[in-house]
Amino acid sequence: MGGKGSGGYPKIDPQKEAEALMAFIEKEDSINLKDFCFEQKHLPAELSRLAKEDSNFAQVLQLAKLKLASRREKLAGKKDGIDASIVRMTHPLHDPELREWILEKKRTERGGTRDDPYVIKLIKHVID
């Protein structure tokens, strides 16, 4: 970290953050990004901001999300793993193709389009 970056956020070195994130996802007990944020002492929104500013970090973040989602999926399939409802609930957040499929299914069911207020509300809910 260092001084202040844009918008008053602490300045984060994207390369160091990417390296820390890769080390985090290699740990077998890592299953979500919130733990990474806690360890790094910053909010999840800072990861999103950094991904918008640095394309390399954006790619590492996407890979991390996929790896952690995959790990949760595998844990949900184990006898003493995590509750599968957690995976069902959070997987669209980490899998853009699944998220798009769900949204397309909702649009088709309602006969709506991307501009449909229901779809807009659903997208905001999934993102938030």
C-alpha positions in Angstrom: 0.0 0.0 0.0 1.2 3.6 0.2 -0.3 7.0 -0.1 -3.8 7.9 -1.3 -5.0 7.0 -4.7 -7.9 8.3 -6.7 -11.0 9.0 -4.7 -9.2 8.9 -1.4 -8.7 5.2 -1.5 -5.3 3.9 -0.2 -3.0 3.4 -3.2 -2.7 -0.3 -4.0 0.1 -1.7 -6.2 -1.9 -3.8 -8.7 1.1 -6.2 -9.3 1.6 -6.9 -5.6 -2.2 -7.3 -5.1 -2.4 -9.7 -8.0 0.5 -11.7 -6.5 -1.1 -11.7 -3.1 -4.4 -12.8 -4.6 -2.8 -15.7 -6.5 -1.1 -16.8 -3.3 -4.4 -16.6 -1.5 -6.3 -18.8 -4.0 -3.6 -21.5 -3.9 -4.5 -22.1 -0.2 -6.9 -25.1 -0.1 -9.0 -23.5 2.6 -9.7 -20.3 0.6 -13.3 -20.3 -0.5 -14.2 -16.6 -0.8 -12.8 -13.2 -1.6 -14.1 -11.6 1.6 -11.4 -13.5 3.5 -8.8 -12.1 1.1 -10.1 -8.6 1.6 -10.0 -9.0 5.4 -6.4 -10.3 5.2 -5.4 -7.4 3.0 -7.3 -4.9 5.2 -9.5 -3.4 2.5 -13.0 -3.5 1.2 -14.3 -5.7 -1.6 -15.1 -2.6 -3.6 -11.4 -1.8 -3.8 -10.8 -5.0 -5.7 -13.5 -3.9 -8.3 -12.0 -0.5 -8.5 -8.5 -1.9 -9.0 -9.8 -4.3 -11.7 -11.3 -1.3 -13.6 -7.9 0.5 -13.5 -5.6 -2.4 -14.3 -6.4 -5.0 -16.9 -3.8 -7.5 -15.6 -5.4 -7.3 -12.1 -8.9 -7.7 -13.7 -7.8 -10.9 -15.3 -6.3 -12.3 -12.1 -9.4 -11.3 -10.2 -11.6 -13.1 -12.7 -9.4 -16.2 -12.5 -9.5 -16.1 -8.7 -13.3 -15.9 -8.7 -13.5 -18.9 -11.0 -11.0 -20.9 -8.9 -12.9 -20.1 -5.7 -16.3 -20.9 -7.2 -14.9 -24.2 -8.5 -13.6 -25.0 -5.0 -16.9 -24.2 -3.4 -18.7 -26.4 -6.0 -16.4 -29.3 -5.2 -16.9 -28.8 -1.4 -20.7 -28.8 -1.9 -20.4 -32.2 -3.5 -18.6 -33.7 -0.5 -20.3 -35.4 2.4 -18.7 -33.1 5.0 -18.5 -30.1 2.6 -20.4 -26.9 2.5 -24.1 -26.4 2.0 -25.0 -26.6 -1.7 -27.4 -23.7 -1.3 -24.4 -21.4 -0.7 -23.0 -22.5 -4.1 -26.3 -22.0 -5.9 -26.8 -18.6 -4.3 -23.3 -17.2 -5.1 -22.2 -19.0 -8.2 -23.8 -16.5 -10.6 -21.7 -13.8 -9.0 -18.5 -15.6 -10.1 -19.5 -17.1 -13.4 -20.4 -14.6 -16.1 -21.8 -17.3 -18.5 -24.1 -18.7 -15.8 -25.2 -15.2 -14.9 -26.0 -14.4 -18.5 -27.9 -17.7 -18.9 -30.0 -17.0 -15.8 -30.8 -13.5 -17.0 -31.7 -14.7 -20.5 -33.9 -17.4 -19.0 -35.7 -14.8 -16.9 -36.1 -12.5 -19.9 -37.5 -15.4 -22.0 -39.9 -16.5 -19.2 -41.3 -13.0 -19.0 -41.1 -12.1 -22.7 -38.9 -9.2 -21.6 -35.8 -7.5 -23.0 -32.7 -6.1 -21.4 -34.6 -2.8 -20.9 -37.3 -4.6 -18.9 -37.5 -3.0 -15.4 -37.7 -6.5 -13.9 -34.5 -7.6 -15.6 -32.7 -4.4 -14.6 -33.7 -5.0 -11.0 -32.6 -8.6 -11.2 -29.2 -7.6 -12.6 -28.7 -5.0 -9.9 -29.6 -7.6 -7.3 -27.1 -10.1 -8.7 -24.3 -7.5 -8.9 -25.0 -6.1 -5.4 
